[in-house]
């Protein structure tokens, strides 16, 4: 599990029924929790015989070499992506609110 200061937590190799326990651990040590939680599932697989270095789709990636650098990069991108989704929804809500004022 990696927890980023901008509000994202990325969990690797965790079963669905274990997620709640990990997030409770984060909540115990966090400050300023966000009002809503967003979740995304993304699969990372290793295939050493893959011709290319990587291959992917909208919810998965297959890497030829799965190493700590790849995991760190993917975790960072996923954490930023989910945080960006949250803040985009907040901006959309504010725009709707201000549009109603006119």
Secondary structure, DSSP 4 states (H G I P E B T S, - for coil): -EE-TTS-EE-SS--HHHHHHHHHHHHHH-SS--SS------EEEE-TT-SSSEEEETTEEEESS--HHHHHHHHHHHHHHHHHHHHHHHHHHHHHHHHTT-
